[in-house]
Amino acid sequence: MINVPVAVATSLDDAEMISVAGRTNGWRSREMQQRPDWAPEGVDLEKPSAARCYDFYLGGAYNFEVDRELGRKVMEVVPNVQEIAINNRAFLRRAVRYCLDQGVRQFLDIGSGIPTVGNVHEIAQAADPESRVVYVDNEPVAVAHSRAILGDTERATIVQADLLDVEGVLDAPETRRMLDFSRPIAVMMVALVHFVADSSNPREVIRRYYERLPAGSYLGFSHVTGDHYMEGVQGLVKLYEDSINPVTLRTREEVAELIGDFEIVEPGVVYVPDWRPDTEEDVWEQPERSIVYGAVGRKV
Ligand SMILES: C[S@@+](CC[C@H](N)C(=O)[O-])C[C@H]1O[C@@H](n2cnc3c(N)ncnc32)[C@H](O)[C@@H]1O
């Protein structure tokens, strides 16, 4: 079980680590299960979430001890998980820039996560300050922190909604206010759909987004796979089982099938380091070590 409500120090090192983690994360008391100042009310402090674990991998401070506990265990089975997360963010950046190069100025970033370096509105508005961005997440910490970061930024907003609730995302008042559905929109589903089980029919969900988008729109997509390194990746799946976001692995063919309504642009569905790398750090000698497939598709 990963449900660890209270961190118990078993050594001096542990104690120091826990106390430092507590201080740097703004805990109000030594009780690890107490809600820190920055966490919204009602958030489940006892179950790890994908958003907060990912924040932990990226060195962020918006995670709880349960998330760090899970994250540390994941590091044992997938030792390069932090590098994988950084690399996935680099893919997101390149996919957004690609869409900007195609003339798209509207972005719908679903499963946007806890804001970190290189958020979509920063990339898009650096290229064109007129770019408009709607973030969507169903995790309360991600939503609260996005709201705080965005403040009264005019051309970016956050909607708390579930990917599976297509109308709830596309017809939310903030989405309708921010995006013009008569012009192309780039939808980002980056490191998101592996949190959707087959029983929720992600193929159909993605089709419903596709149908609502105007021609010339894009989909930026990435997804965890066990095609290589199945053993370690299975370990990760097992660890996430008791979190808020269990993981479903998919093969390259299954990923291509999921986004099959879109016309996939070159180089196709590939390990993310191979998707149009533009710096030396983007290039990996063994791209399969990224365990994440990436692709960009266009609605023709
Ligand atoms: C691994 S993070 C990825 C963040 C960002 N897209 C990136 O790639 O850097 C996955 C995010 O998807 C969100 N998420 C998972 N399932 C979701 C759902 N059904 N609807 C909306 N968001 C979801 C999680 O809360 C988390 O913030």
The ligand as a Tripos MOL2 file, in Angstrom:
@<TRIPOS>MOLECULE
LIG
   27    29     1     0     0
SMALL
NO_CHARGES

@<TRIPOS>ATOM
      1 C1          2.1670   13.6900  -15.7290 C.3       1 LIG1
      2 S1          1.2280   15.1320  -15.5840 S.3       1 LIG1
      3 C2          1.5950   15.9170  -17.1330 C.3       1 LIG1
      4 C3          1.6070   17.4290  -17.0660 C.3       1 LIG1
      5 C4          1.8910   18.1040  -18.4150 C.3       1 LIG1
      6 N1          0.9080   17.7650  -19.4080 N.3       1 LIG1
      7 C5          3.2590   17.7120  -18.9250 C.2       1 LIG1
      8 O1          3.3530   16.8130  -19.7660 O.co2     1 LIG1
      9 O2          4.2500   18.2770  -18.4710 O.co2     1 LIG1
     10 C6         -0.4170   14.5360  -15.9030 C.3       1 LIG1
     11 C7         -1.5170   15.5220  -15.5420 C.3       1 LIG1
     12 O3         -2.7570   15.0460  -16.0380 O.3       1 LIG1
     13 C8         -3.7550   15.3020  -15.0610 C.3       1 LIG1
     14 N2         -4.8630   14.3630  -15.2940 N.ar      1 LIG1
     15 C9         -4.8690   13.0110  -15.1480 C.ar      1 LIG1
     16 N3         -6.0510   12.5010  -15.4900 N.ar      1 LIG1
     17 C10        -6.8280   13.5560  -15.8540 C.ar      1 LIG1
     18 C11        -8.1800   13.6700  -16.3190 C.ar      1 LIG1
     19 N4         -8.9480   12.6000  -16.4700 N.pl3     1 LIG1
     20 N5         -8.6450   14.9110  -16.6170 N.ar      1 LIG1
     21 C12        -7.8610   16.0140  -16.4630 C.ar      1 LIG1
     22 N6         -6.5740   15.9510  -16.0320 N.ar      1 LIG1
     23 C13        -6.0710   14.7430  -15.7240 C.ar      1 LIG1
     24 C14        -3.0600   15.0870  -13.7460 C.3       1 LIG1
     25 O4         -3.7480   15.7250  -12.6830 O.3       1 LIG1
     26 C15        -1.7040   15.7180  -14.0510 C.3       1 LIG1
     27 O5         -1.6840   17.0720  -13.7370 O.3       1 LIG1
@<TRIPOS>BOND
     1     1     2 1
     2     2     3 1
     3     2    10 1
     4     3     4 1
     5     4     5 1
     6     5     6 1
     7     5     7 1
     8     7     8 2
     9     7     9 1
    10    10    11 1
    11    11    12 1
    12    11    26 1
    13    12    13 1
    14    13    14 1
    15    13    24 1
    16    14    15 ar
    17    14    23 ar
    18    15    16 ar
    19    16    17 ar
    20    17    18 ar
    21    17    23 ar
    22    18    19 1
    23    18    20 ar
    24    20    21 ar
    25    21    22 ar
    26    22    23 ar
    27    24    25 1
    28    24    26 1
    29    26    27 1
@<TRIPOS>SUBSTRUCTURE
     1 LIG1         1 GROUP 0 **** ****
